[in-house]
Amino acid sequence: MTILHPITDLLFDLFPEANGERKALVDAMRRFYTTGGVEPNVTVQDDMVQVVLDVESAKEEQRTYQKAVADCEAGEYAKARTLLEDLITRRPAHSEYHRLLGQVVAELGEPEAAIDHLIDALRWDPKNTHALIMMGNLQAKHRADIDTAMRYYEAALAVDPKDHLAANNIAAQFLQLGQWDKAEDWFEKAISIRPDYPNSHHGAAIVAERKGDLDSALFAATEALRNNPKQDELYRQSLALARHAAHELVGRDLGRTVVRRLSEELHQSSGRPVRSVADDSIPTAARLEVAEVYHRPDHVVRYKPGYPCVEH
């Protein structure tokens, strides 16, 4: 496909980033017409700009890339590696091809090769935040070089201050170092950016537990559970942490104190008393029967008396 544009004031209006300069105009048009990582051939002839697009090549590359992504999701990393190496041979300047290949070889147990591919990704695009974060991860986990890892995470945040993964990973490094206050600050930052990311809530729960703040640990762990529909290994760890915090709180007789406080708050806000009733017949550990729903003069909290941590 060939597109011809006369060089007029209107064309510079369409590409204002060129600031009226022809070389900048060519660069801006090349960026705009790049499709699937395939750059067009943009040339100036007299007062005309010619843009030649290799549409079929771009489509084929995109199909190959998507196949590589699908292979990664299916755990077929060897297949993905072959596809990505072929793509890079054809299009070596594509940062994301190098980045994904770095991820693939890391999964195949070749961390040093992964670092090399990520370096190539960043040479072509120093603002590739996925590559920056992955480099930070490899520097921390494989080379145990926390200082270098932090530089990559900070570089990712400099590109995108709303990158919750970079903030979360910085928090995780401070957690590993036992610097609880810094870890707490960074987990809070990550949560403020992406409130539904369960890893950050789980990390915040660990920090709170280490600091002896069991109330916050329990809350953060339950937030991690609430935001994790996968019910994966992270979910199981969050559940174990929540149970531990709950047992500790009840063991210190803090559970009853919380229940009494909440009952009093409900009493004050609704104007109706709260009555607790031991009831082994209910299907759950405890439940609240709100007065207005049950058309009663009082609220009723039913609980199984022998259930562990029933206050929770």
Salt bridges, closest charged atoms under 4 A:
ASP27 OD2 - LYS23 NZ 3.46
ASP27 OD1 - ARG30 NH1 3.24
ASP47 OD1 - ARG22 NH2 2.81
GLU60 OE1 - ARG63 NH2 2.98
GLU61 OE2 - ARG91 NH2 2.98
ASP71 OD1 - LYS67 NZ 2.82
GLU85 OE2 - ARG81 NE 3.26
ASP86 OD2 - ARG90 NH2 3.04
GLU96 OE2 - ARG99 NH2 2.52
GLU110 OE2 - ARG81 NH1 2.91
GLU112 OE2 - HIS142 NE2 2.91
GLU112 OE1 - ARG143 NH2 2.74
ASP120 OD1 - ARG123 NH1 3.43
ASP181 OD1 - LYS211 NZ 2.87
GLU184 OE1 - LYS211 NZ 2.85
ASP196 OD1 - ARG194 NE 2.44
GLU209 OE2 - HIS244 NE2 3.26
GLU223 OE1 - ARG226 NH2 2.74
GLU233 OE1 - ARG236 NH2 3.23
GLU248 OE1 - ARG252 NH2 3.72
ASP253 OD1 - ARG256 NE 3.55
GLU265 OE2 - ARG261 NH1 3.24
ASP279 OD2 - ARG302 NH1 3.40
GLU289 OE2 - ARG287 NH2 2.84
GLU289 OE1 - ARG296 NH1 2.59
GLU289 OE2 - ARG302 NE 2.84
GLU292 OE2 - ARG272 NE 3.22
ASP298 OD2 - ARG275 NE 2.97
GLU311 OE2 - ARG256 NE 3.74
